Amino acid sequence: MKRKIRVALLFGGRSAEHEISLRSAKNVAEAIDKNKYEVIAIGIDKSGHWLPPAESGRLLASASSVPAHISKDSGMALIAGGNEHQVDVVFPILHGPFGEDGTVQGLLRLANVPFVGAGVLGSAVAMDKDVTKRLLRDAGLPIPNFLVATKENPVTFRTAQRTLGMPLFVKPANLGSSVGIAKVRDEKEFKGAMKEAFRFDTKVLIEESIKGREIECAVLGNEKPAASVPGEIIVHHDFYSYEAKYLDENGASLEIPAKLPKNIAEKIRRLAIQVFQTVGCEGMARVDFFLTDSGKIYVNEINTIPGFTSISMYPKLWEYSGIPYQKLIDKLITLAIERFEKQQKLRTDK
């Protein structure tokens, strides 16, 4: 009898998006094909400590839990429970810094284990909104105007107002799920928003406000990625804040597919793939856009480990596009293994 593929779900993490990661991981653990995969739970707490097996298992009741470590005696493999439990592939479900930013991806490359999603470069680039926007701008893709501030090179309210107009948005450069984001209308709000954003990152993005619909598109694949139908976030708050996303059950609603003219929907799909390839992504990503009343499309950002609950936009978009949740998980794992096998054929010596 052919043994099951051992998939380690890596979840939790140090970022402000810890709780969202738990929700996503629980859904993946429950939905994955148990006839094909053996699921190992590997949790990381908010302080960055990798949890004992019992604690990881308690958080993901539908997954088994055994001790995990990286063993150089096994060819730098990720081992769960002993040599007989070598992990075949890792599914990182770590949103934000210390998981989505290339750090864990680098660890897994060193451990020589396949993993789902973008590699080191794509993960690091996509996490940094400043670097992402500069790459997209250089590629000729439409983005909102922005400024970048650090403690050493601050941006004054007058400069931001003169350059970007009012209102504007202040965001930590390296974070997701709208954590630390504020809409600013005057100097007092600007100072408060900058202070709050610097609590989460050493670099802050200041961006012009684009009045328009919020459209999202899911991308799936490696060398030849495909784009889903676009969906729309209909926000019932002032903007799509953390509260609107996760705390207020009536904060926003999803419309899939988005009500768009065919030519606009196709343009968004093409742009989503261009963004995905420009920042060097693989596996999966969700690309977010603004669509103005005049029909102009702006790229907002790209998320390399989007929310993966059963009601999250990424899986819902693919479900409507013909790939149900369980099949999507299977496809992502297959893409990870295919990429790994290609990498193994590359020479590492002269």
C-alpha positions, 0 to 999 in steps of 0.5 A: 500500500502506497504511504500517504504524503506527509504534509506539515501545516506550519501555522501561528507565528509572531506577527499581528496576524497570528489569529488569522493564521490559526483560522486558515490552518484549521480549515486546511487541516479539516478539508485536506484529502485524508486518504492522500495526505497525512497532516502534521501540525507544527504551531508557532506561538506569538513569541516565536517559539515552536510549540510542543506537539500536544499544544500544536495538536490541540490547536489543530484537532484534525491533524496529528502532532509529533515533535519536529526538527531539522536534521542534518543527519537526514540530509538537512530534512525536516523530521517529524517524530523520527526518521520514519516521519520525514516530512514530504512537503510543508504548507506554511500558513503564516501571515505577515512577518516571520512567515510570509516574508521569506524568513521561513521560506529560507529555512525550508530551502536550507532544510531541502524540503518542498513548500507551498507558495512563493519562494524566498525572493517572491515572499520577501518582495511581496511583503515589502509594499515599498519594494513591490510598488517600485518594481511594479512602477518600473514594469509600467504597471498602474499603482497609486502615488506613494511616499516612504518614511523612516525614522531617519528620513521622515515625511512631514504632513505638508509634504504628504499633503502637497504630493498626495492630496487628501485624504491619504493612507498610512501603512506599515510597509511590511504587514498585512490584513490591514493591521496598522493602517489608517485613513488620514484627513488632517495633520493630527490624524497624520501624526497619530497614524505615523506613530501607530504604523511605526509600532509595527515596522521601521518603514512606513508607506504613505499613499494617495487615496484612490476612490473606487471599487475594491477588486481581488483576483487569485493567481495559481501556478508556477511558470504558467500561472492562471488567474481566477475570476475577479471578485469584489469586496463591498466594504460597509466601513470607511475603508477595508480595515482590520475591524471590517475584515475580521471583527465586524461580521457585517463589515464587508461582503464578497461578491463573486464574480464581481459585476464587471464588463467582460473587457475589464474583468479580462484586463484585471486577470491579465494584470494579476498575472503580470503582478505575480510574475513581476515580483517573482511569485510562485504557487499562489497569490491574491492580487488586490486592485482599485477600479475607479468610476472612469474605468482606471485600474490601480494595483493595490498590493499582492498577498503571497499567503492569502487568508485560507479559511473556507470563506476567504476570498482566495479559495472562494474565487477558485471555487467559482472558477472551477477548483473546489477547496480540497482540490485547490489544496491538492493543486498547491501541494502538487505545485510545491513538489513539482518546483522542488523536483525541478530545483533538485536537477540544478547543479550546485557545483562546477 
